[in-house]
Amino acid sequence: MMQPSMQVVGQVTRPELQTRRTVPMQVSLAFVERRVNVWLRFGWPVRETVLNRWRRVAVFEPGAVCCRVKWIANDYGTTLWQLMVLQAPTQFDGARRIAGVVPGARVLLRADGEQQVNAVLAVVDAMERLGIDPCAVAVTYWSGVGNPLAAHQPLPEYTLERHAAHIARGALQ
């Protein structure tokens, strides 16, 4: 007999929902010459599984940040350019469903179209030239890039000073 204080949700009781561990984020990647190219621009997967010669899956621990770039073409040219900076969800984060990302992710930044994708890639290149790992950049920076990107404005620069402040803030917490 079930205790009256336990409410059943599907087949799982409420206390079990609260103690359930988060599962790692799995990002599907693919390459078919002149048709599909889905790759990681940055990110440190804990494991990568090769499914076949065209597909693989990168696995990220909760809280990890990565950047997935998707390019798709047909006989007439490019049909899709998309870049997403994703954060693997932790236990209490709200994760969005994204095609090719299981169980979902927090979308920190989304760029659509060749012009927007190239603008974000230029920012990532600038970070790397400064010796900054894009995975270690403040999550708030990625979240703040979307508005100037949508408004076709110059993207904010991520400087060494800004990165040092982010690291100092993390040390204080």
N, C-alpha and C positions, 0 to 999 in steps of 0.2 A: 504494500500500500504506500502511495506517495504521500509525503508530508504536505499539509495544506499550504505551507509557505512557499513551496516550490511550484513555479508556473512552467508549463511545458510549452516550448516554442519549437514546433516541428517535432523532432525526436531528441532535441537537446534541451536540458534544463538550464535555467538562467545562471546558476553558479558555474556551470560548465562553460557557458559562453564567455564569462569574465576571465576564466583561467586558460582559455584556449590560446595557444601560441600563434603568433603571426607566421605566415608562410613566406618564404623568400619570393621576390618578384622575378618572374621569368619573362625575358624579352626575346621574341622571335626575330631572327635576322635571316636575310635571304639575298641571293645573288643569281640572276639569270642574265647573261650577257645581252646588252642592248634592250632589256625589258624591265628588269626589277633590280634595285639595289637598296637594301635596307641594312644599314650599318650603324655601329656605334662611333660617334665622333670622339666622345670621352666617356670614361667610366671604368671601374675596376670590378669586373665580375668575380665572384668567388669560384665560379665554375662555368665552363662552357661545354655544351654537348653538341657534337656534330650529328645531325640526323641523317643527312645524305650529302651529296656533293653540292646541292643548292641551298640547303637550310641548316641553321644551327640555332641553339638557344643559349643565351647568356643569363646567368642566375645572379641576383644581387640580394644582399642582406638588407633587412629593414633599416631605413634611414639613408641608404646609399643613394648617390645622385649619379645620373648618367644622361647622355644626350644621344637620342636615336634620330637618324636622318633617313628619310624615305624618298626615293626617286623612282618613278614609274613612267614608262614610255610605251607607245604603240607604234604602228607603222608610219604614223604621221609626225611623230615627235614626242616631246615630254608632255605627259598628262598630269603629273603630280610632283611637286616639291614640298616636302614637309619636314620640319625639325621640331622635336619636342625635348625639353629638358625635364626629366622625370625624377621623382624621388620615390624610392621603394617605401610603401606604407608601413608604419609601425602599428602596434596593436590598436591604438585609439584614433588613428588618422582616418579621415574619410578618403577613400580611394575612388577615383573615377575609372570606369570601364573604358579600356582602350583596346582596339583591335590589335592582336599580337602581343599584348602584355597581360600576363596572368599573375595574380588575381586582379590587378589594376594598379594604379599609381596616382600620386599627387602630381598634377601637371603644373610645373613651375613656370614654364614658358612654352608657347606654341607659335611657330612661324610658318606661314603658308605662302607659297609662291617663291620663285627663284630669287627675286630681289630681297625679300625678307630673310630667307634662309642664308643667302650670301652675306647679308649685314651681320647676322648673328655669328656666322662662321668667322668673319673678320674680327669680331670682338673676342672670340675664343682664341684665335691665332695671336692676338695682341696680349692676352693673358699669359699664354704659354711663352711668348717672347720675354715677358717679365719674370718668368720662372714660377708662375702661379699655376697650380693644378686646378683646372676648372671644377673638379669634383669638390674641392675644398672652399670654393667661393661661397659667400654668404647666400643662403636660400632667399633672403629678402632682395638681394640684387637681381636674381633671375626673375623673381615675381614682379619687380619694378621695370623690367625691360619691355614688357608687353605693350604698355601704353605708348611710349615714344615710337615703338615699332609700328603699331597700328596707325599712328598719326604721321608716319613717314618723316619723323624727326630724327636727328642724330641720336644714336644710342649712348647712354651714359658710360663713361669710361670707368673701368675697374682698376684702380691704382694700387700700388704697393701700400700706400698709407691706409687706404680703405680696407685692404686685406689685413693689415696689422691690427686695425681697430676691431675687425671681426674676430681675429684670433684672441685678442685681449678680452673681448666680451665673453668668448667661450671659456676662457680661463677663470673668469670671475663667477661663472655659473656653477 
